[in-house]
């Protein structure tokens, strides 16, 4: 039988004296590789009698463990020494001027948000924000969405566990009691409209941009996306004001004067009457180019956003008199607007964090949108 102690001592000495990682790897292969010395000893166990295997087996396995541990230890020591040498050699002169070359970019969603804020600010709209974790009263009930509406279903809405703290309660007017609110990730930015109407006196002109969440995921849907909603509350507001606002907004955003809209009757619980807004577009080189008249040769209609007159019940839920105050509201996906204007074809790429995609579609830090200098300059 082999002299295991002598073999182990020789192998450990060679490992301890390995000058670099390449030499250590060669020793590992020579000892533990398929044709290595220790591996050859392990193969002899199959030809031994049971009595011999009981004696030799533990000795061979102990040899393998000792060699394996020595290799791991030496490898860690060599890697640490290499790192120390690298750190000692790499020095940064802090007195040198900073590299002025831009390395980052503004995400298309952030750029479009700035473009929209600039456009609506010129029309007298303020920017309003609200919490992304909402209660079902602000997200659904105040917006005239009934308890049985499909939007409240678990497969559409991200609800939080029901074991919420006592702060998540709401007083019931006139009943002297409170009820626990169901908490959720907001499914639209409409709760911002509710909070604004309850905290500010009319007239109100706001846009509410922000992140929203729905349980959906494919090439054109993601569980988190961006939305912007507009709200106007004043006396004597009608659908004509809504259409003018949308036409002015879309002409400024797409920077074209040939934007044509079509309002189709629709239904939303929080607006009455409600309208889906279509925009004329042409297909050019595989892209949808917004502009031109729908139903003409080479042109068609594309659904873009939802809108309508604020439902009197919603106005009353916010403590206002619907006989005195009227308004309109609209909502559109910011990611969708970015895709249409800048030619992206997959919504999921917005959230992948791919630096190549960001370098191609991103905007410079100084590319601030202005109506005078150009929205997409």
Secondary structure by P-SEA (a helix, b strand, c coil): ccaaaaaaaaaaaaaaacccaaaaaaaaaaccccccaaaaaaaacccccaaaaaaaaaaaaaaaaaaaaaaaaaaaaaaaaaaaaaaaaccccccccccccccccccaaaaaaaaaaaaaaaabbbbbbbbcccccccccccccccccccccccccccccccccccccccccccccbbbbbbbcccccaaaaaaaaaacccccbbbbbbcccccccccccccccbbbbbbbbbcccccaaaaaaaaaaaaaaaaccccbbbbbcbbbbcccccbbbbbbbbbbcccccccccccccccbbbbbccccccccaaaaaaaccccccccbbbbbbbaaaaaaaacccccccccccccaaaaaaccccccccccccccccc
